[in-house]
């Protein structure tokens, strides 16, 4: 997150969970200051249809004023991948133990852990630098 922000890349979180639960999780995980640095935050309560419907990602691109093809989505599930691809966005997967054996066809890359993946590594996966992650 810090590397992306340092490069001027906009950051959004798009979660199908309720706004209150995501805010609770993210403020505890990131801290209030980092959470407040997100350029956009959209929860399941903010859209009529949940993933795999792409509307949550399209809304984020609209709020960020970024073309969908300049976005790079980080997802952990097939449903999220389908939503990102349906929105016309590039998507990478960082799978969980419950999604490890799924077919992530269409993803730009699949990682078991993003801990050793730099923003430069991610930028190499898409044509040009994404404007939003």
Beta strands, then each sheet from edge to edge (+ up, - down):
strand 1: 12-14
strand 2: 40-42
strand 3: 72-75
strand 4: 90-94
strand 5: 109-111
sheet 1: 1+ 2+
sheet 2: 3+ 4+ 5+
end
